[in-house]
Amino acid sequence: MTTSSQTHSGARFDRGARLTLFFVMALLLLHLLEVGLWAALFQWAGCFPDFRTSVYFSLITYATVGYGDVVLNEQYRMLGGIEALVGVLMMSWSTALLIGYVQWVYSHLIGRWSGSAGRPSDSNPDRL
């Protein structure tokens, strides 16, 4: 038998999970947007014969996979290294943001599950 407070906690958990999924998808979209911008730069500079190759190179470089099957010519080689550094920095920053966000969401849920209202400003049951 479930009580009213258990139902509300479950709804809050579901909402927290949906918000977390939205947050992750937004971060992924921003990373893909940056990959696209780098690919556009490579295409504009004439580094690759087509945009598809530019996107492929940009994605594997941004993610620091670096297969080596597609390489920049010597004139633009430094751009590949810069993109890889930017990719590491942005993914690390996204990881830190995601961890902080998940901690925030679940600290509020745990506070509600244990019966405490959390911080005074968070006593609204409709928040999460």
Buried (B, 14 or more C-beta within 10 A) or exposed (E): EEEEEEEEBEEBBEBBEEEBEEBBEEBEEEBEEBBBEBBBBBBEBEBBEEEEBBBBBBBBBBBEEEEEEBBBEEEBEEBBEEBBEBBEEBBEEBEEEBEEBBEEBBEBBEBBBEEEEBEEEBEEEEEB
